[in-house]
Amino acid sequence: MSDTSAFPQQGRDSDDLLAELKERQNKDLNWREGRVFSYVYDAGPEAMALLKDAFNMYLTENGLDPTTFPSAMELEKDVLRMAIELMNGGEEAEGTFTSGGTESLLLSVKTARDYARENKPEISLPELLLPETAHASFFKACHYFDVKPVVIPVDPVSFTADPVAMAEAVTANTIMMVASAPSYAHGVIDPIRELGEIALKHDLLFHVDCCVGGMYLPFANELGFDTGDFDLSVPGVTQISMDFHKLGYAAKGASAILYKHGQLMRRHQYFAWSGWSGYSVINPTVMSTKSAGPVAACWAIMNKLGKQGYLDLVQKTQSASEEIRSAIADIPQLKLLGDSKMNLLAFSSDKIDVFKLAERMKKRNWYIQPQFAFGASPANIHLTISHGNLAGFREFLSDLRACVAELDTDDAQTAMVDLPEEIAALFENPSPQLFSDLAAMFGGDGTEAPENMDEVNNLLNAMPHQIRDQLITEFVNRMFST
Ligand SMILES: Cc1ncc(COP(=O)(O)O)c(C=O)c1O
């Protein structure tokens, strides 16, 4: 390994550098064997090779300026036309290709805020109405753009948005309502049609977050699976986010925000500035200079797979998801949360500590995602099942059964719900030093994640999320120390 602590005096050989990168990758979880149930979407070696080639061809082209790189804009338009067709957007729909789900949500909230500034100027404190299952990025958007999030509890059994409670929470300041299709945490689809009626009645914008479902639900629907309504054809839905870099199997950095009434809405998303001494900036997205690699790779994979390719992927993924779901339902110590019919699911346990389960599975080289208790949802494990997981999922299930059995001993415990009193007392007047000390305690020297996360997760799980957020900020801030 080279000395990474300083800028090298002399340059190094390319082969040597690539070898070092490869070696560094050994630290990461091995997604290539389908052992990671989230984060990575792999449609197989041929698809992966195409992504790399297409990305490389456009690696250096700059999406900042469509007059200089018109082909990048054409690729974006092609991708958006396909997306709008999948989402039944109709004649007036328009969109923007973005770097990911988070950017799509940021732009949607910024658009809603600026649309309200023009059309409802009496609103000085805009509110975003969202079920507690909405993705964290909406809160990030509220934080960035000074919009107040109004969070509504979901149905405690189905984990779907409660239309009555949502309707009751509408105020004169509400600028937009949000729902998920499906939600990330539990993989369930909110009642979009009913919520659309509420949006229409109160003259609200309505964003359906289809980030994880956008390249899945249209095909599942065509295959006859019960998706319910979710797209831009549902009355009241004004905007949709959909990610290509998830179940569209594109390279990372690929999502879209789509507006049903493109001409009316999309310009509120743009930022233009020629009041300085340099070139004129006209940015549809957050980023200005950006590689055209992601859009080229996205265009390539969508055209390579075509509808039939995606239908096949969804059919196979649905079969595996169904088998995984029923296998989990048959493990007496585990309990599925909600009634997901798609390829995302969550399960909890009244018998064993699910955070310990995640650690045991990690020792067997599987990554399953711990989720903290929040609102109606207890501490749980999330799985996103995609093509890359299909080959090994039966081995996964047998390891899952084995780990649950190992944990189900007499002294088995469930995830901690309440903080021990002496620790809770520390947080009554928390100081920055307290957060710093605790973060250090969790992370050893603070530069790497702890080897065993279950104790840390149990403590974090029992904290109010505001305290938890400060603590994980301190912790990650330390981890990134150079
Ligand atoms: C429903 C939903 N919305 C938004 C996002 C954020 O997407 P990204 O991680 O691409 O920024 C995700 C990510 O999983 C998601 O599932």
The ligand as an SDF file (V2000), in Angstrom:
LIG
                    3D

 16 16  0  0  0  0  0  0  0  0999 V2000
  -38.7280    5.6360   -1.6920 C   0  0  0  0  0  0  0  0  0  0  0  0
  -37.3550    6.2610   -1.7740 C   0  0  0  0  0  0  0  0  0  0  0  0
  -37.2320    7.5820   -1.9390 N   0  0  0  0  0  0  0  0  0  0  0  0
  -36.0270    8.1780   -2.0190 C   0  0  0  0  0  0  0  0  0  0  0  0
  -34.8620    7.4550   -1.9390 C   0  0  0  0  0  0  0  0  0  0  0  0
  -33.5140    8.1570   -1.9960 C   0  0  0  0  0  0  0  0  0  0  0  0
  -32.8190    7.7420   -3.1390 O   0  0  0  0  0  0  0  0  0  0  0  0
  -31.2410    7.9060   -3.3190 P   0  0  0  0  0  0  0  0  0  0  0  0
  -30.5850    7.0190   -2.3200 O   0  0  0  0  0  0  0  0  0  0  0  0
  -31.0310    7.4790   -4.7400 O   0  0  0  0  0  0  0  0  0  0  0  0
  -30.8960    9.3410   -3.1250 O   0  0  0  0  0  0  0  0  0  0  0  0
  -34.9410    6.0680   -1.7490 C   0  0  0  0  0  0  0  0  0  0  0  0
  -33.7390    5.2610   -1.5800 C   0  0  0  0  0  0  0  0  0  0  0  0
  -33.7790    4.0830   -1.3190 O   0  0  0  0  0  0  0  0  0  0  0  0
  -36.2280    5.4530   -1.6880 C   0  0  0  0  0  0  0  0  0  0  0  0
  -36.3570    4.1320   -1.5160 O   0  0  0  0  0  0  0  0  0  0  0  0
  1  2  1  0
  2  3  1  0
  2 15  2  0
  3  4  2  0
  4  5  1  0
  5  6  1  0
  5 12  2  0
  6  7  1  0
  7  8  1  0
  8  9  2  0
  8 10  1  0
  8 11  1  0
 12 13  1  0
 12 15  1  0
 13 14  2  0
 15 16  1  0
M  END
$$$$
